[in-house]
């Protein structure tokens, strides 16, 4: 529609109000900063949460491995105890076997040595492993020394040591010496050599009387 101004006056133009942009800019920057901060914090929280979950998973895995290792350790300790028990049993069996096989040779050697030593006899003899303790009596100190020398020369003993030698005060009628000695048993690999016993001299037999000649008739 066309309007005609009949009054002939110029109509003043409406004035526009200026927009104040100075107050809106700080608010815009503050909002953008808050939004950026929220995004950064969210990203950091997400990253830390992922790392925390990964570390918790590692901890659970290590705890499971620790439990398995403790179980294996207990089994190893149980096997070690069983091994020690079996080793002790084997050692005991071997020692008993050795004592059984070497006992007769030991008795024969000591008996033979005593029989070849004059004026000496044994009262007790105790064996513990390879150690042998001997107690006895003799008519003289020289007899004890000869017995020790015979034991050393037999090749069946080593480290023969005299522990005590004293005169028997209880037996005043006859001079007697009580002695104690120890020896370490080391039997030869090929078996002990026992000296042969001296043979008794043969008693000469009387010659048969000669037959008397028959008388002639």
Helices and strands as residue ranges (DSSP letters): H 22-115, E 120-128, E 131-138, H 141-153, E 157-167, E 177-185
